[in-house]
Amino acid sequence: MRRKVNIKLIIIITLISILVIAGLLVFAKTDFFRTKRGAFFRYFNGTTDSLEILTTDKFEAYNARKENGQYTRKADVTIQSSSNIADSNILDKIKLTVEEKTNNKKELSNINMLLKKDGNKLIEVSAIKDKDTYGAFCDEISTAYIGVKNEELKRIATDVGISNVMMIPNELNNVSIKNVIETSKIEKKHINECLKMVKNDVPNNAYSKQNKKKIKINDKSYTTNSYTLSLSSIDNANLQLELLNKISKDSILMDYFASKFKLLNFNEEYTTINSLNDIIKKRINDLQSKPDSAGDLKINVFEFKQKTIRMEIKNGENTIQIDHLKEDNIETSSIKINNKMYMIQYNGTNYTLTYQDTSENGKKIKIDYNQNGNVNDNNIENSMTISLTEGIKNITYSYKDKVEFSDELNDIESFEEKKIAILNDYSDEEIKDFIKSLKEKINSVYISKGASIGINLDPIFEN
């Protein structure tokens, strides 16, 4: 009798164990037991995976050697194919050669670009970087180098005719993606406090779920589950006010955002804590006086096989879409802001970078990039296929180069013995008049060179 009781007990314990394990697996691997709120934030947090593709160490040794050393580069650029631009018999005979010498210890760099057709020179352009001054020279356009110092860039950009200079800083810094996305434990803690505010202060009825929602990524369809957070304009304004008040009083978050904006070369208004705080306070005042200006907010996260493959944010008239997909050894990350899409893709060998304006007849630039060789053997070779599309016009370039590192490069030119006109040294009116004449001259030379080889070109600059 005791043996039968023991057997029954063992069976019961085994069944309970199986049920518990099965329940844990269902909870971990599915969203069966999760609320719509819980599932939304699970996949919302998964959006950060899209940044992983930017943290590759594949080029770490190469970039470090370039930044700290000396090297030469020799490159050839040819036209691979084209349509609705010019006769291929003409374009096939055009070749651009590029020669570069750089000594980063002395902060000097020379680049010479020579465009030829049938081996005959069409045009030649030289460029020099000397410390913080950059200049270019073409004897058919000017009698001296035209240069700019890495300062007062906002003023010069305005004088040149750039309409929106809000995001242009006065000085450019090298962008390090690794440093931009790097976040300390204490910074993550404070960011999570903001997320908790969103998580806890939004009512349950703001969350919804839609099964079998079909979306397309890279022209391939996926059947997903969609989790949505929807807020009216007033609720959105209240949430923004709560978050902005929290951020403005949090010195760690203020320093975090200001330092990241500086790394991304944002305008000075965003890179100092005081001026950034002024911007936040202005936004708070605007939302308090006109809460309707916040616009309705809808955030959709799309889950496929328990992975976030898309997040879509719609706020008023603006839409941001972030995609991230790992499939068949191919990783794709992209961000689309209204009609502008930026994408990076890696297949284990090649990187593909794409910019596309998805509006009618918008531009598209696609670059397929590959690198062979290694720094230790000093045999680095870079290759790119660059495709440009605008409406019915399309042209594809082939780029190939060889980079050789050297212990000493002595024949690099500086501006010391060159004639150079530095835009920073002139008044606003002088710069505007000069740029107007420069654009006219460039258009004239460009159209003339095209006509000389049988190509009818439109002006580069419009009046």
C-alpha positions in Angstrom: 0.0 0.0 0.0 2.8 2.4 1.0 4.5 1.7 -2.4 1.3 2.7 -4.3 1.1 5.9 -2.2 4.7 6.7 -3.0 4.2 6.1 -6.7 1.1 8.4 -6.7 3.0 11.1 -4.8 5.9 10.9 -7.3 3.4 11.1 -10.2 1.7 14.1 -8.7 5.0 15.9 -7.9 6.2 15.2 -11.5 3.0 16.6 -13.0 3.2 19.7 -10.9 6.8 20.2 -11.8 6.0 19.8 -15.5 3.2 22.3 -15.2 5.4 24.8 -13.3 8.2 24.4 -15.8 5.8 24.7 -18.7 4.3 27.8 -17.2 7.7 29.4 -16.7 8.6 28.6 -20.3 5.3 30.1 -21.6 5.9 33.2 -19.5 9.5 33.6 -20.7 9.0 32.7 -24.3 5.5 34.1 -25.0 3.3 37.0 -23.9 0.5 34.7 -22.7 0.6 36.0 -19.1 1.7 39.5 -19.8 -0.6 42.5 -19.7 -0.8 44.7 -22.8 1.2 47.3 -20.8 3.9 44.7 -19.8 4.2 43.4 -23.4 4.4 46.9 -24.8 7.4 47.8 -22.6 9.1 44.5 -23.2 9.2 45.2 -26.9 9.7 48.9 -26.5 12.9 48.2 -24.6 14.0 45.8 -27.3 14.3 48.7 -29.7 17.8 49.5 -28.4 19.0 46.3 -30.1 19.0 48.3 -33.3 22.2 50.1 -32.1 24.2 47.0 -31.9 25.2 47.1 -35.6 27.0 50.5 -34.9 29.2 49.0 -32.2 31.3 46.8 -34.5 35.0 46.4 -33.7 35.7 45.2 -37.3 37.5 48.5 -38.2 38.9 49.3 -34.8 42.6 48.6 -35.6 42.3 50.4 -39.0 40.6 53.5 -37.6 43.1 53.7 -34.7 46.1 53.5 -37.0 44.6 56.2 -39.3 43.8 58.6 -36.5 47.2 58.3 -34.9 49.5 57.7 -37.8 50.6 58.5 -41.3 49.4 56.9 -44.5 48.9 57.3 -48.3 45.8 56.4 -50.3 45.5 55.8 -54.0 42.0 55.4 -55.4 40.3 55.0 -58.8 36.7 55.9 -59.4 34.9 54.8 -62.6 31.3 54.8 -63.8 29.9 51.3 -63.7 26.5 51.9 -65.3 24.0 54.7 -65.9 20.6 55.4 -67.3 18.9 58.5 -68.6 22.0 60.6 -68.1 24.4 60.3 -71.1 25.7 57.9 -73.7 27.5 55.0 -72.0 30.2 55.3 -74.6 31.1 58.7 -73.1 30.7 57.8 -69.4 32.7 54.5 -69.7 35.8 56.6 -70.7 35.7 58.9 -67.6 38.0 58.1 -64.7 38.7 59.9 -61.5 42.0 59.3 -59.6 42.5 60.3 -56.0 45.8 60.5 -54.2 45.9 61.3 -50.5 48.8 61.9 -48.0 48.0 62.3 -44.4 50.2 62.9 -41.3 47.9 63.0 -38.3 50.8 63.7 -35.9 51.3 67.1 -37.7 47.6 67.5 -38.5 48.4 67.8 -42.2 46.6 66.2 -45.1 46.8 66.6 -48.9 44.3 65.3 -51.4 44.6 65.6 -55.2 41.7 64.7 -57.5 42.1 64.4 -61.2 39.2 63.7 -63.6 40.2 62.4 -67.1 38.4 61.2 -70.3 40.4 59.0 -72.6 43.4 59.8 -70.5 43.1 63.5 -71.1 42.6 65.9 -68.2 39.2 67.4 -67.7 39.6 69.1 -64.3 41.9 68.9 -61.3 41.1 69.8 -57.7 43.5 69.9 -54.7 42.6 70.1 -51.0 44.7 70.7 -47.9 43.9 70.3 -44.2 46.4 72.2 -42.1 45.6 72.0 -38.4 42.0 73.5 -38.1 42.0 75.1 -41.6 40.5 73.4 -44.7 40.9 74.6 -48.2 40.4 73.6 -51.9 41.9 74.9 -55.1 41.0 74.5 -58.8 42.8 76.7 -61.3 39.8 77.0 -63.5 37.6 78.4 -60.7 39.9 80.5 -58.5 43.4 81.9 -58.4 44.0 80.8 -54.8 42.8 78.2 -52.2 39.3 78.9 -50.8 39.4 77.9 -47.1 37.5 77.9 -43.9 38.6 77.5 -40.3 36.8 75.1 -38.0 35.1 78.0 -36.1 32.2 80.4 -36.7 30.6 77.7 -38.9 27.1 78.8 -38.1 27.8 82.3 -39.4 29.5 81.1 -42.5 26.8 78.5 -43.2 24.2 81.4 -43.1 26.3 83.5 -45.4 26.7 80.6 -47.8 22.9 80.3 -48.1 22.0 77.4 -45.9 18.5 78.2 -44.7 18.3 76.1 -41.6 21.5 76.4 -39.4 19.8 75.4 -36.2 21.7 72.1 -36.0 25.0 73.5 -37.3 27.6 74.0 -34.5 30.2 76.7 -34.5 32.9 74.0 -34.4 32.9 70.4 -35.7 34.3 67.5 -33.7 35.0 64.0 -34.8 32.0 61.8 -34.1 32.6 58.6 -32.1 29.6 56.3 -32.3 31.0 54.2 -29.5 31.1 57.3 -27.2 27.7 58.5 -28.4 25.9 55.3 -27.3 28.0 54.6 -24.3 25.9 54.9 -21.1 27.1 54.4 -17.5 25.2 52.5 -14.9 24.1 55.6 -13.0 22.9 57.2 -16.3 20.9 54.1 -17.1 19.4 54.2 -13.7 18.2 57.8 -14.2 16.9 57.1 -17.7 15.0 54.1 -16.3 13.4 56.4 -13.8 11.9 58.4 -16.7 10.7 55.2 -18.3 9.0 54.2 -15.0 7.1 57.5 -15.0 5.8 56.6 -18.5 5.0 53.1 -17.4 3.2 54.0 -14.2 1.5 57.2 -15.1 -0.3 56.1 -18.3 -3.7 54.4 -17.7 -4.2 50.8 -18.8 -6.8 51.7 -21.4 -4.1 53.6 -23.3 -2.5 50.2 -24.3 -3.9 47.9 -27.0 -2.9 44.9 -29.0 -3.4 43.8 -32.6 -2.7 40.2 -33.7 -1.5 39.2 -37.1 -0.5 42.7 -38.2 1.4 42.6 -41.5 4.4 44.9 -42.1 7.2 45.0 -44.7 10.9 45.3 -44.1 13.3 45.2 -47.1 10.4 44.3 -49.4 9.6 41.2 -47.3 6.4 40.7 -45.4 6.2 39.7 -41.7 3.1 38.8 -39.7 3.6 40.4 -36.3 1.8 41.2 -33.1 1.5 44.9 -32.5 1.3 46.6 -29.1 0.3 50.2 -29.1 0.4 53.2 -26.6 -2.1 55.9 -27.6 -2.4 59.3 -25.9 -4.6 62.3 -26.8 -3.0 65.6 -27.3 -3.8 66.7 -23.7 -2.5 63.4 -22.2 0.6 63.7 -24.3 1.2 67.3 -23.1 0.8 66.2 -19.5 3.2 63.3 -19.9 5.8 65.5 -21.7 5.5 68.1 -18.9 6.1 65.5 -16.3 9.2 64.1 -18.1 10.6 67.6 -18.9 10.3 68.8 -15.4 12.0 65.6 -14.1 14.9 66.0 -16.7 15.4 69.7 -16.1 15.9 69.1 -12.3 18.1 66.0 -12.8 21.8 67.2 -13.1 22.9 63.7 -14.3 20.4 63.6 -17.1 21.0 67.2 -18.1 24.8 66.5 -18.3 24.1 63.2 -20.2 22.0 64.8 -22.9 24.2 67.9 -23.3 27.4 65.8 -23.6 25.7 63.5 -26.2 24.5 66.4 -28.2 28.1 67.8 -28.2 29.5 64.5 -29.4 26.9 64.6 -32.3 28.1 68.2 -33.2 24.8 69.8 -32.3 24.6 73.6 -32.1 25.9 75.2 -28.8 22.3 75.8 -27.6 22.0 72.0 -27.0 25.5 71.3 -25.7 25.7 73.4 -22.5 23.4 72.6 -19.5 22.2 76.2 -19.0 21.2 76.8 -22.6 19.6 73.3 -22.9 17.7 74.0 -19.7 16.4 77.2 -21.3 15.1 75.2 -24.3 13.4 72.8 -22.0 11.8 75.6 -20.0 10.5 77.2 -23.1 9.0 73.9 -24.2 7.4 73.5 -20.7 5.9 77.0 -21.0 4.6 76.3 -24.5 2.9 73.1 -23.4 1.4 74.8 -20.4 -0.1 77.6 -22.4 -1.1 75.5 -25.5 -1.4 71.8 -24.5 -3.0 71.0 -27.9 0.3 71.8 -29.6 1.7 68.5 -28.3 -0.4 66.6 -30.8 -1.8 63.1 -30.4 0.8 60.5 -29.7 0.8 56.9 -30.9 3.7 54.4 -30.3 3.5 51.0 -32.0 6.0 48.2 -31.3 5.9 45.2 -33.7 7.0 41.7 -32.4 8.1 38.8 -34.6 9.3 35.6 -33.0 9.6 37.4 -29.6 11.9 40.1 -31.1 11.1 43.8 -31.7 11.5 44.3 -35.4 9.9 47.7 -35.7 8.9 50.7 -33.5 6.8 53.5 -35.0 6.2 56.8 -33.3 3.5 59.2 -34.6 3.3 62.6 -32.9 1.1 65.1 -34.6 2.2 65.3 -38.2 5.6 63.7 -37.6 6.4 60.0 -37.9 9.6 58.1 -36.8 10.0 54.5 -37.8 12.9 52.3 -36.4 13.5 48.8 -37.9 15.9 46.2 -36.7 16.1 42.7 -38.1 18.5 39.8 -37.9 17.7 37.0 -40.4 19.8 34.7 -42.6 23.1 36.1 -41.2 22.0 39.6 -42.3 21.5 42.4 -39.8 19.5 45.5 -40.8 18.9 48.7 -38.8 17.2 51.7 -40.2 15.5 54.9 -39.0 12.9 56.8 -41.1 11.9 60.3 -40.2 8.9 61.3 -42.2 10.1 60.8 -45.8 13.8 60.5 -45.0 15.2 57.0 -44.5 18.7 56.0 -43.3 19.7 52.3 -43.3 22.8 50.2 -42.5 23.0 46.5 -43.3 25.7 43.9 -42.6 25.9 40.4 -44.1 29.1 39.3 -42.3 31.3 40.6 -45.1 29.9 43.8 -46.6 28.2 46.9 -45.2 25.4 48.6 -47.1 24.5 52.2 -46.3 21.4 53.7 -47.8 19.8 57.2 -47.7 16.5 57.6 -49.4 13.9 60.3 -49.8 10.7 58.3 -50.2 8.7 61.2 -51.6 7.9 61.2 -55.3 11.1 61.5 -57.4 13.1 61.7 -54.2 16.9 61.0 -54.1 18.4 57.7 -53.2 22.0 57.0 -52.4 23.2 53.4 -51.8 26.8 52.4 -50.9 28.0 48.8 -50.7 31.3 48.8 -48.8 33.9 46.1 -48.3 37.4 46.1 -46.8 40.1 43.5 -47.5 43.6 43.0 -45.9 44.7 44.0 -42.4 46.7 46.6 -40.6 49.5 44.3 -39.5 50.3 43.3 -43.1 49.8 46.9 -44.3 47.7 45.7 -47.3 44.3 47.4 -46.7 42.1 47.7 -49.7 38.7 49.4 -49.6 36.0 49.0 -52.3 32.6 50.6 -52.8 29.8 50.5 -55.2 27.9 53.8 -55.1 24.5 54.2 -56.7 22.7 57.5 -57.1 19.1 57.7 -58.1 16.8 60.7 -58.7 13.6 60.2 -60.5 14.4 58.3 -63.7 18.1 59.1 -63.6 20.5 56.6 -62.2 24.3 56.3 -62.1 26.5 53.8 -60.4 30.2 54.4 -59.5 32.9 51.9 -58.7 35.5 53.0 -56.1 38.7 51.1 -55.2 41.6 52.2 -53.1 44.8 51.0 -51.5 45.9 52.4 -48.1 49.5 52.1 -47.0 50.7 53.2 -43.5 54.1 54.8 -43.2 56.5 55.8 -40.4 57.3 59.1 -41.9 55.8 61.3 -44.7 57.8 64.5 -45.2 56.4 65.9 -48.5 53.0 67.0 -47.3 52.1 70.6 -48.1 50.7 73.1 -45.7 49.2 76.6 -46.4 52.5 78.2 -45.4 53.5 79.0 -49.0 50.0 79.0 -50.5 47.7 81.8 -51.4 44.5 81.2 -49.5 41.3 83.2 -48.9 39.9 82.1 -45.5 36.1 82.9 -45.4 36.3 83.5 -41.6 38.4 86.6 -42.2 35.7 88.4 -44.2 32.5 90.2 -43.3 29.0 88.6 -43.9 28.3 90.8 -46.9 31.8 90.0 -48.4 31.2 86.3 -48.0 27.7 86.5 -49.5 29.0 88.3 -52.6 31.9 86.0 -53.0 29.8 82.8 -52.7 27.3 84.1 -55.3 30.2 84.6 -57.7 31.8 81.3 -56.8 28.5 79.4 -57.5 28.1 81.1 -60.8 31.7 80.2 -61.7 31.3 76.5 -60.6 28.1 76.2 -62.6 29.8 77.7 -65.7 32.8 75.3 -65.5 30.6 72.3 -64.7 28.3 72.9 -67.7 31.2 73.7 -70.0 33.1 70.5 -69.1 30.0 68.4 -69.6 29.4 70.0 -73.1 33.1 69.3 -74.0 32.5 65.6 -73.7 29.0 65.6 -75.1 26.9 65.7 -71.9 24.1 68.2 -71.3 24.3 69.0 -67.6 22.0 71.0 -65.4 23.6 73.7 -63.1 24.8 72.4 -59.7 23.5 75.5 -57.9 20.2 77.2 -58.5 19.8 81.0 -58.5 
